[in-house]
Amino acid sequence: MDEGFEFVAHLETLNGVELYFEVSGPEDADQTLVYLHGLGYNSYAFREVMIEHLSAYRVVYLDQRGCGRSAPLEADPELFTVDALVDDLEALRVHLSLRSFVPVGHAFGAVIALEYARRYPHQVSHVIAVSPWVHFPELASQLLSSAARLTERNLDIPEDPEARAELAFSLREDLLSVLYFPNQAARLHLEFIDTESALYGSGAAQEAFIFNRLWELEYPLYFPEIRTPVLCIAGEYDVTSYPEQTDWLQDLLGADLELMAAGHYPWLEDAPAFAALLERVLE
């Protein structure tokens, strides 16, 4: 990253939890973006890759509750819910005195972006859903069947959604990551950034996700209440999202779909092209 692109780090108690976030770009920018990372991850890699390409916008890189540099989850896993994450986002908007913003949600972060738009339609102009995960029973089955096929392993896939989720997470590091990346170079690039930051996934957030039975969440049931325009960006080689998950947004929300020749992290593999897609919809 070019050292000329600066950001300001914040650690604030919002909605009863300590949240870490970084803000870059001009305060008088026409658009403010808020990046919402995937389950148990953090915003470091996205900021590291994209800050130069999004320099015309004010961008907030949020480590969501229990993740990254935000305070760890308390003993009570019930504190990690969709409602709590959306409330955090609204508290952040108020803290930063934003009249409106564009949520950019990656994977599970897409649900938080969409639910925020459903609850606060006047605070957002667009929703950007990147490699979205919105129907989790279907996702668990898709992940496991694809993992079995790609790795030529016989997996006994349980019918129970919670059991499928537990199996998926148990295989996540050594099997499911092959579903995210079209090539080894992309995977190594992300691993290098993660090692450089010394930030890794939050197992507590993933455990709370299962404890709260969020793998049973069929979020498309809420789509009829969403009126905000949605842009969906997906990597055509990401079998975790495209086409099963993206179809939900296209068919029920009328979302515009933009495909990139990439995997689960399209901004990682072609940052200029990803930024150009955002610019086109925002302008």
Secondary structure in CASP SS format (residue, H / E / C, confidence):
PFRMAT SS
TARGET T0000
AUTHOR 0000-0000-0000
METHOD secondary structure of the structure
MODEL  1
M C 1.00
D C 1.00
E C 1.00
G C 1.00
F C 1.00
E C 1.00
F E 1.00
V E 1.00
A E 1.00
H E 1.00
L E 1.00
E E 1.00
T E 1.00
L E 1.00
N C 1.00
G C 1.00
V E 1.00
E E 1.00
L E 1.00
Y E 1.00
F E 1.00
E E 1.00
V E 1.00
S E 1.00
G C 1.00
P C 1.00
E C 1.00
D C 1.00
A C 1.00
D C 1.00
Q C 1.00
T E 1.00
L E 1.00
V E 1.00
Y E 1.00
L E 1.00
H C 1.00
G C 1.00
L C 1.00
G C 1.00
Y C 1.00
N C 1.00
S C 1.00
Y H 1.00
A H 1.00
F H 1.00
R H 1.00
E H 1.00
V H 1.00
M H 1.00
I C 1.00
E C 1.00
H C 1.00
L C 1.00
S C 1.00
A C 1.00
Y C 1.00
R E 1.00
V E 1.00
V E 1.00
Y E 1.00
L E 1.00
D E 1.00
Q C 1.00
R C 1.00
G C 1.00
C C 1.00
G C 1.00
R C 1.00
S C 1.00
A C 1.00
P C 1.00
L C 1.00
E C 1.00
A C 1.00
D C 1.00
P H 1.00
E H 1.00
L H 1.00
F C 1.00
T C 1.00
V H 1.00
D H 1.00
A H 1.00
L H 1.00
V H 1.00
D H 1.00
D H 1.00
L H 1.00
E H 1.00
A H 1.00
L H 1.00
R H 1.00
V H 1.00
H H 1.00
L C 1.00
S C 1.00
L C 1.00
R C 1.00
S C 1.00
F E 1.00
V E 1.00
P E 1.00
V E 1.00
G E 1.00
H E 1.00
A C 1.00
F C 1.00
G H 1.00
A H 1.00
V H 1.00
I H 1.00
A H 1.00
L H 1.00
E H 1.00
Y H 1.00
A H 1.00
R H 1.00
R H 1.00
Y C 1.00
P H 1.00
H H 1.00
Q H 1.00
V E 1.00
S C 1.00
H C 1.00
V E 1.00
I E 1.00
A E 1.00
V E 1.00
S C 1.00
P C 1.00
W C 1.00
V C 1.00
H E 1.00
F H 1.00
P H 1.00
E H 1.00
L H 1.00
A H 1.00
S H 1.00
Q H 1.00
L H 1.00
L H 1.00
S H 1.00
S H 1.00
A H 1.00
A H 1.00
R H 1.00
L H 1.00
T H 1.00
E C 1.00
R C 1.00
N C 1.00
L C 1.00
D C 1.00
I C 1.00
P C 1.00
E C 1.00
D C 1.00
P H 1.00
E H 1.00
A H 1.00
R H 1.00
A H 1.00
E H 1.00
L H 1.00
A H 1.00
F H 1.00
S H 1.00
L C 1.00
R C 1.00
E C 1.00
D C 1.00
L C 1.00
L H 1.00
S H 1.00
V H 1.00
L H 1.00
Y C 1.00
F C 1.00
P C 1.00
N C 1.00
Q H 1.00
A H 1.00
A H 1.00
R H 1.00
L H 1.00
H H 1.00
L H 1.00
E H 1.00
F H 1.00
I H 1.00
D H 1.00
T H 1.00
E H 1.00
S H 1.00
A C 1.00
L C 1.00
Y C 1.00
G C 1.00
S C 1.00
G H 1.00
A H 1.00
A H 1.00
Q H 1.00
E H 1.00
A H 1.00
F H 1.00
I H 1.00
F H 1.00
N C 1.00
R C 1.00
L H 1.00
W H 1.00
E H 1.00
L C 1.00
E E 1.00
Y H 1.00
P H 1.00
L H 1.00
Y H 1.00
F H 1.00
P H 1.00
E H 1.00
I C 1.00
R C 1.00
T C 1.00
P C 1.00
V E 1.00
L E 1.00
C E 1.00
I E 1.00
A E 1.00
G E 1.00
E C 1.00
Y C 1.00
D C 1.00
V C 1.00
T C 1.00
S C 1.00
Y C 1.00
P C 1.00
E H 1.00
Q H 1.00
T H 1.00
D H 1.00
W H 1.00
L H 1.00
Q H 1.00
D H 1.00
L H 1.00
L H 1.00
G C 1.00
A C 1.00
D E 1.00
L E 1.00
E E 1.00
L E 1.00
M E 1.00
A C 1.00
A C 1.00
G C 1.00
H C 1.00
Y C 1.00
P H 1.00
W H 1.00
L H 1.00
E H 1.00
D C 1.00
A H 1.00
P H 1.00
A H 1.00
F H 1.00
A H 1.00
A H 1.00
L H 1.00
L H 1.00
E H 1.00
R H 1.00
V H 1.00
L H 1.00
E C 1.00
END
